[in-house]
Amino acid sequence: MLLENKSQFWLKDTDMVENAYDAATGTPLDRERAGASLRVVSVEGDDAIARRLIDLGFRPNTEVRVERVAPLGDPIQFRLHGYRLALRKSEARRVLVMAR
Amino acid sequence: MSVSRRLATIALVGRQNAGKTSLLMHLTGRTQHPVNFPGSSVERSEAVAKVADGHLRIVDLPGITSLEALSPDEEVALGWLRGGAATTSEKEGGDGPDAICAVVDAAKLGVELGLVVQLARLGKPIIVALTKVDVAGVTIDVAALARELGVSVVPVNALTGAGAQVLLTRLSAEVSTPTASAPRLAPVDLDVLVKAVTTPIVGERPALTDRIDAVLLHRVFGLPILALLVFGIFQTLFVGAEPMMGLIEDGQSALGGWIASLVPEGALQSFLVDGLVNGVGSVLVFLPQIILLMLFVSLLEASGYMARAAFLLDRVLSKVGLSGRSFVPMVSSFACAVPAVLATRMIDNERERLATIAVLPLMSCSARLPVYVVLIGAFFPSSQAGIVLFSLYGLGIVVAALVAWILRRTKLRGSHAILMMELPVYQRPLFRVVKNQVWAASREFLVTAGTVIMATAVLIWVLSYYPRPAAIHERHAAERTTLVAELATLAAGLPARAEVEALLADVDTRERAAYLEQSFLAEAGKAIQPVFAPAGFDWRTTVGVLAAFPARELVIPTLGILYSVGDVDPGEFDIASLDGAEAHRNEGLAGRLRAAKQEDGSPAWTSLSALSVMVFFALCSQCMATLGAIKRETRSWRWPLFVFTYMTSLAWVMAVLVYQIGSALGFGGGS
């Protein structure tokens, strides 16, 4: 579960995170439907947006729930770390997740 | 600053919605002054707090998610944060903070503490202010948290201000003995840490916010509710501001009348009444709308709904490189672009904000309506009135979308609009915060009105008043004397008497027209008319267009004088006058416009040229108040100049296209 993996990824560079989770595959977060309870596997890439997603809380093993998709199909509202965050699909697809 | 040496400086750092603004207010107990980072339009607010042994300067930075900037404006704030206190320059804002107060939302410890960890690496003293502890949904062991982090943690209530004094004392101690708390954050696993210090409150009902969102963000009802809300705000802007606007207009004419009764007729009287009072009045009249709109915008933002509106509409606006955050300013701009420009402060991405500001004035504001109403009434059958009016509003929207799209691909490219937006917990807006925002916007508007706009109004007055050749006065004075003499021979109540009285009034109007016709403004109009000839404007229309640059509604009284129907008060035209009782008032001007002939005998106006004029007014930048607001908000003349140039050229091109294509298709004949 959430706390069993006591990695210290948040102090390291994202490429290390990627290496650490190379084996694990996941599905892009934008493909999930409303109501899905998920666990973050990794964030793709190591550009500023990827790092920002991590700073927003998409760290490996973080629990994420897809709350709802906006009426017009984009953006998507997520819930993680006890708060509500809206992301466009174009950014959400950088986050790879697994079912919890 | 008047203080001789610099004060110890504390930076309030936190993510958006962490409660920084309210906290700053409780810490300092006074209104903050927005200050710019040098050489940029990025704003921070700061204020000075009294502590036991002196004062602390507290600087509220814009919301920060991470120490890595995604946009140039984030970089500006972060650069300042990194700046060393030792390298202080006395230049305003050139220094960095002595200590950091990290504002952390207790409900989101898991993500917020990530920022604290990053801040710790800056090597400055840190104190954590823990906000929203009461609504976090978990109980937090504050002592354990402080122990694990190795820094002071002070719970504060950003709404009531509880804990603010303790925080101040700690901050003050921190800067006076800075060695005391070099942050000794060991690498800890945040998830473990959060788990260790929080205990979930069991049996809690689903958060109120989730229950509200289930309705407001509903797949089917979400958008209709938003539409209804916007409609309500829009309606209130028109209806609610009306009595106040009426009062201002009444006050303006009363003041004008009072001055006219004190000051003898002549240049001074005209300057005071037509130049100053009218000039300032025509701007002041927007104040009620500004206050109302800023009130709504501020309430929407403070309650948390603004983020929901952005969430609902982001898809549409993303198509043109904007985001949902531009929506409220866009809608507001249909009422008045001035408060709409101020409302763009809620957009955190600077380029997106600039693109929004640049296209806002294209929305057909309430001041364009009188122009549309008069010209549609004069030149289009009532069966077509609705569609023409609708098309003019549509034109503004379409052009705005195109301009935004182009801007976001050229000048304002870069940071492609990303939406990473928190949907904050709903909360009751803090009265003082709302009040401060409304007051700040109103004050800035008044300052602009008192300077730039007044100067322009005076300039236009000078150009339209001078020169004053004596011949015109003598000719009309002679006419007047004859009529007065005739009047004296007629007994009261005779029908002929009323006729002569009307003639007498007509002399005044014609005298004004004669003066105006040879004024510098008219000379300029005649000189410039060739430029507007391809758009089908005669020289009088050209003068109207020129006179309307300070405020577009000035075109109505100007055309009224030029086509000699006496004073026409722009305030008389509103939606109501499209039909019914007031319609006859417009008939005067409308009738004259239809009857007016050019020098060669052809009609001065046709429905095609009226359409061309309306297209021009729909797109042209004719509002000093808006340009002034843009200048204030972007802190440079570049943007108002750009907006003025592109809108005015675009208006000319479109008016010419309408007239030329229309003529080619054979619509140019009679009306």
Interface residues (C-beta under 8 A of the other chain):
Chain A: L2 L3 K6 S7 Q8 W10 L11 A48 I49 R51 R52 L53 D55 L56 G57 R59 N61 T62 E67 R68 V69 A70 P71 L72 G73 D74 P75 Q77 L80 H81 G82 Y83 R84 L85 A86 L87 R88 E91
Chain B: T65 S66 E68 L70 D105 A107 K108 L109 G110 V111 G114 L115 V117 Q118 A136 G137 V138 P187 D189 L190 D191 V192 K195 T209 D213 L217 H218 R219 V220 G222 L223 A307 A310 F311 L312 L313 D314 R315 V316 S318 I418 L419 M420 M421 E422 L423 P424
